[in-house]
Amino acid sequence: MTARSRRGRLSRSAEFERVYRQGRSVGGRHLVVYAFANAEATRPRLGLSVSRKVGDAVARNRVKRLLREAFAHSEPALAGGRDVVIVARPEVLSLAEREGLAGVESALRDLLERAGLRAEAEDVGPAGAGPAGAGPAGEPAGEGA
């Protein structure tokens, strides 16, 4: 990991608590997203919470890896200056096994839009989000799975 990618993460308990207590939350079947404005941050910072209810250590690490990658794909379209905490619900493991990155990315994208964290347009960064990533948010991600 580079130092740059580390700065884009929440790591201290107090940072998580501030987002939980003072931020807004939007929940879905697989994930809950908490967001709080942070004037000091130039880009969104990510915190992950994946409990033992999700699965064993291997499963939790896989879910965290997928969530980090999905967030990285969404980051160019996000408004800066936010701290974001993503809480994985136990159902996210079955989504990850069934649909992989595309499913997790779709669930996260929907919650980020509902939370109002996406910047103006459906902007996809140079890495892209796969074949269905360029379409409107409501478009199913069927082919690339």
PyMOL commands that set and color helices and strands:
alter all, ss='L'
color gray80, all
select helices_A, chain A and resi 3-7+13-22+57-77+91-114
alter helices_A, ss='H'
color red, helices_A
select strands_A, chain A and resi 24-27+31-37+45-50+82-88
alter strands_A, ss='S'
color yellow, strands_A
deselect
rebuild
show_as cartoon
